Amino acid sequence: MRMASVSKSLTGSALHSAISVNLLALRRYLRILLYSVENNHDLIEFIDNVCVGNIRLALEFVTTFVGSGHVNTQKMLDLDNRQRPGHHYVVPLHEFLRAIMYGDNSHYDPQTSPIVNMFDITSFDGREHFILPILIDYVMRASSSAGVEGFVGTREVFKYAQNAGFTPAQIQAALRRALHRKLVEGEARRVPESGDPMPTSIRATTVGAYHATRLIGYFTYADAVVVDTPILDDNVRRSMGDEHLINGRLARASAFCVYLDEQWKTVPKKAVSFDWDLFAGNLRAEIGRIRGLVS
């Protein structure tokens, strides 16, 4: 029996007769995803570093992307139709990242998102916006000359951060969050519960390294976490509205970058190896590039 109709659509017998699945479009959509994962280096790097070889998590990411309301599926199919034979539309990292960061939510939720807000703070101290990147950057650098398996003594981490002006309470809160969110790991991969002593040594994971060396310089990342980041400047905080249109989101991200630039000025630069200015430059360049595309 020939099933010529399969090339067009298939009516779901268990559903309403008016509901059908366009199998050609579905096949093209899945092919776009496979082609993107095989050919987009930035996408490969994101999945590889954040999923850390966990195939189930990688599949969850793909499932999240497919079902995300933040993805314009029809646009993907339309752009795919314009590709030359043998090629397909490549899902850019920013589309995939946005879907993963937001999940089923209309706004970024740090409790459910697998992506961590690196700029969150626990005190009224603008320097603390950078404590996680500073700590992870230090652990990454120190691990190259560290002992077995790249672990760095926790005491050394505390000493380094205190020399940069951070209090023991700020450092402990940052390290506990980093351990719980798998940005760093302790010996035997033990995650301390509330009241437990800190591990005697830690090392950065690929998740933490990717956050600290890639994500914090992306517009999509800043656009998401700005709604979750405590803004200590009253004037800046009042200007941070709920934006949905791209021009408003670009302006908000730009203002967020300027705010972080001001907070960065309070960090003693000679005491840390991390350099926010590099990431701020990348962020401003990406904002400018996007503005040029939408103008």
N, C-alpha and C positions, 0 to 999 in steps of 0.2 A: 504494500500500500504506500503510495507516494504522499508525502505531507508537504505539498507546495506552500501551504498557508503558513508553515513555520517560519519561512523567510520574511514574513511580514509581521504577523502578530499571533498571539495565542490567547484565546479567551479562557479565563480561569473558571472552570466548571463549578467550583465550590464558591465562587463569588458572584456578584451581580453580572448579568450577561453583558452589561455595557463596559465592564472593566476588562482590560486586556493588557498584556505585556508585549511591548515591541521588542522582539528578540534580537533583531538586527541592532537596534540602539543599545540594548543591554550588552551584546557581544562587543560592540565598539567601545562602550564605556569601560568594560573590563580590560579590553586591550589597551586602552589609554593608560589605565592604572599600571598594568604590567610594563608597558613601554616606558612610563615615567620612572618607575622603580629601577629599571635597567639602565636608563640613560641620563637621569638627572643626578649629577654628582652631589649637589647640595642636599637633595632629598635622601639619597643613600647615606650620606654622612649623618643627617639628623636621625634617621631610623636606627642606624648602626650604633650611634653613641647613646641615644636615649633609651633604646630597648636593650642594649648590652647583650645581644645575642639571644634574647628571650623571644622565641618565635611566636608564642601565644600573645605577648604584648604587642608585637609588630602586627599581628593579625587584628588585634583589638583596635590599633591605630587605623588600619585600613577600613575596618568596619565603622569606626567613628566617622571617618572621612566620607564614606559612602552615604551614611545616614544623616550627615550634618546639614542643618538648615542654612549654614554659612557658605555652602558650596553651590555655585550656579551650574548645575549639571547640563542644562540646555546650552549654555555658553560653551562649555567644554566640547560638546558634540558639534556645535556649529563651527568652532575653531578647528576641530579635527577634520571636518569636511574640506577645509581649505588647504590642508597639507598635501604635499606632493606624494605620488604613489610610493608606498613602502615606508612612509613616515606618519607619525601621529602627534597629536597635541601633547605637549609635555606639561604635566601639572607642576607649576612653580612651587618652590618651598613655602612662600608666604601663604598660598591658598591652603596647603596641607597643614602648616603650622597653626593657622587661625582656627581651622576645624578642630585640631587636637586640643588647643588651649581652651577653647570655649565649650567643646562637647555639646551637650544638649541645652546649654544656657545661653541667654542673650548677652550676658556679660561674663567676664572672666571670674571664676570662683576658685580661690586657692585651695579650698578644701577638697574639691573634686578633680581639679586639673592635674595632669601628670607633670606639668611645667611649673616650676617654682618662681615666685616673685622674689628676685634677688635684691630688690630695693626696699623690702619691708623693714620696719624698725620696731624696736621695743621701748624706745625712750625719746625724749624731746631733744634729739641730737642729730643734726643733719649729716654728720660724718657717718653715722651708722647705716645710711643708705648703701654704703660701699663696703661694709664689713665682710659680707659673704664673698664678693669677688676678691677682696684683699686677702682673706684667709686662704681661699682655694688657690689663688695665684701663688701665694707663698708655699703652700704644701706641694704644689706641682713643681716648683723650682727646687725646693729643698729635697724633694724625693730623688732627684738625679744624683745627689751625693749622699743619700741616706743609706741605711743599712738594708737588711733583708726585705726584699719585695717592695721597696720604696716607701716604707712606713716612716713617718716623722714623729718625733716625741711630742706629745700634747703639751708638755711644759714649754717646749721651744715655741710652739704655736702661740701660747698665751704670752710668752715674753715678747715675741715679735709684735703682736697686736697691742700690747700695753705700751710698747715703745712708740707706737703710732697714735697713742692717746686714748685708746679704748679701755673701758673699765672691765674688770673680771666678770661682772654680771653680764655686760654686753657680749663679751667673747663666749661665755658659757652658753648663753641663749642662742647665739648664732651657730655654735658648733652642735648643740643638741638638735637644732632645726636641720642643719646640714646632714647629720647622721640619720635622722628620721626620714628625710626626703632623699636619702641615698646620694647626696652630693659628695659626701666623703664616707669612708667606712673605717671602723676600728678593727683591732686584731680579732680574728675569728668572726668578723662581721657582726659582732654583738652590738645591738642598738640599746643604749641605756634607757631605762624607764625613768619616770620622775622620781628623784631621790637617789637613783643609782649613781655610783661614781663614773666619771668620764673614762673612756678607754685611755690606756697609757700612751698609745700611739695611733695615728690616723694616716690615711692616704686618700688622695682625690680619686673619685671614680670617673669614668668617661662621661657620666651624666653631669657631674659637677664641672668637669673641664669644659664640656660643651656649653653649659650655661654661662660660665665665666669668660669664655673666649670667643663665643659666637653670638648666642641669643641676645645678650644685653645690648648689642649694637644694631639690632634689627627693628625696623619700624613696627612690624606686626607684633613683636614682643612688647615694645613700649606702649603701643596703642591698647594692648590688652591690660597690662599690669598697672597702668596709670590710675585706673578706677579702684585699685586695691592698695595703692601706696599712700601712706599718710603724708600729706603736704604740710610742712611746718610754716610756710609763708602764707599769711592770711590772704593777701592780695592774689597770689597765684592760685590758692585753693578755691577762692570764689570764682575764678575764671574758668575752672575745670568743670565744664558742663557735660551732660550726657549727649554725646555726638553720634550721629548715625551716618551722615553723609561724609564722603571721603575728604572734602575740603575742610570740614570742621574737625575731623579726626587728625588730619595732617597738622592743622594749626595747634590742636591740643598737644600732640606729640612734640611739636617744636617747642611749645611753652614748657613742657615737662623736661625736655633736654636742657633748656636754659636754666630751669630751676635746679636740676642736678649739677649743672656747671657751677652754680653759685655755692652749692653745698660742698662740692669737691674742693673749692678754694680753702676750706677749713681743715682739710686733711694735710698733715705734714708730708710733703712729697718725698723728702729725703729718707723718710722712715719706711716707705713702702715701695715695692717693685711694680705693683699694679698701676696702670695709667688710664684713668677714665677718659682723658682727652682723646685717645685713639678711638675709643668706641663712640664717643660723642661725635667725632668727625665722620665716622661711618654712618651714624644715625642721621646726621644732618644731610649728608650726601644722598642717602636713600630717600629722605623726605623730599629733597629737591628734585630728584629723578622722577618720583611719582607725581609731583606737582606738574612737571613738564609733560607727563603722559596724559594727565586728566584736564589740562588747561586747553 
